[in-house]
Amino acid sequence: SFFVILSEISTFSFSTINCGSKNECDIELLKKDSKGKVLWKRMIGGTSYDKAGQVVRTKDGSYIVVGSTSSFGKGNYDVLVAKVSSSGELLWQKTYGDFLNDYGLRISLTEDNLYQIEATKQICATFNVSNDSYDQEWLFKIDESGLVK
């Protein structure tokens, strides 16, 4: 039975890959068994720039990853959050933010069983990005289905 326990050990990793230029990258989630064999691989992102921030394991064994995307959303960069099952299936993917640059950095489970997203929101004096723009800390919470609470 010791062998069975050992064989169930797996590793999970996530990273930003495929950066052919400054305008294109993807987020890769990868789960391997104890011998290093790939159990599943999931790519998240689109045709533009997608960057990994942080991932957290949920109570049901799924993963919620936070990052940034310019492939989807309301324009420029938006916070990207996706939930992936323990077997690598993409359960949902959502963006948060407005037209200017919003970046997803970290995620954590809070005492009220919600997920707090730590992000930055760009604030500009005009509608366009200019020298008067700055990044402001942006915290918000979501539930397991990605709804803002």
Secondary structure, DSSP 8 states (H G I E B T S, - for coil): -HHHHHHT-EEEEEEEEEEEETTEEEEEEEEEETTS-EEEEEEE--SSBEEEEEEEE-TTS-EEEEEEESSSSSSS-EEEEEEE-TTS-EEEEEEE--SS-EEEEEEEE-TTS-EEEEEEEEE-SSSS--TT-EEEEEEEEE-TT--B-
